[in-house]
């Protein structure tokens, strides 16, 4: 099965610190229990696992479905997705969070909606005063996502957007819906299927 895997710079597993062979050699796990396998993602799962490098991988059967990833006993790296840019994804998530804040602010958020620069977004959002607690919270999410995007923390920016969606919509389902938007953005922007 062909899937995707996020790794830290140098093809390093973010949790295990395992250095993956980039030459296509198979890696096999000796443990059969759940959670001990080779983990990868369908495109829909990618927003949950964002890191420095995105790789196309092959997993051998059987492949087990998990909540936000898939798992097999064998896998290998096929190729690095050269188009993957964590900052571009982080910035998109920051502006997506801004859009959620603008929706909450109504007419008062109109000036934010025209901003296309992270620094300008931060300055404008920080200048808003006299808001009720809910609108203050939503502006806070926009600020947090913009700060994370500016720092290059794509995982944090995308998570903030999903949390902001829940706060705005008042529904846990909004978290998944935001992650679906993010997965669609990844597929379109970085041409992954």
Beta strands, then each sheet from edge to edge (+ up, - down):
strand 1: 2-7
strand 2: 27-28
strand 3: 38-40
strand 4: 53-59
strand 5: 64-65
strand 6: 70-72
strand 7: 74-80
sheet 1: 1+ 4- 7+ 2-
sheet 2: 3+ 6- 5+
end
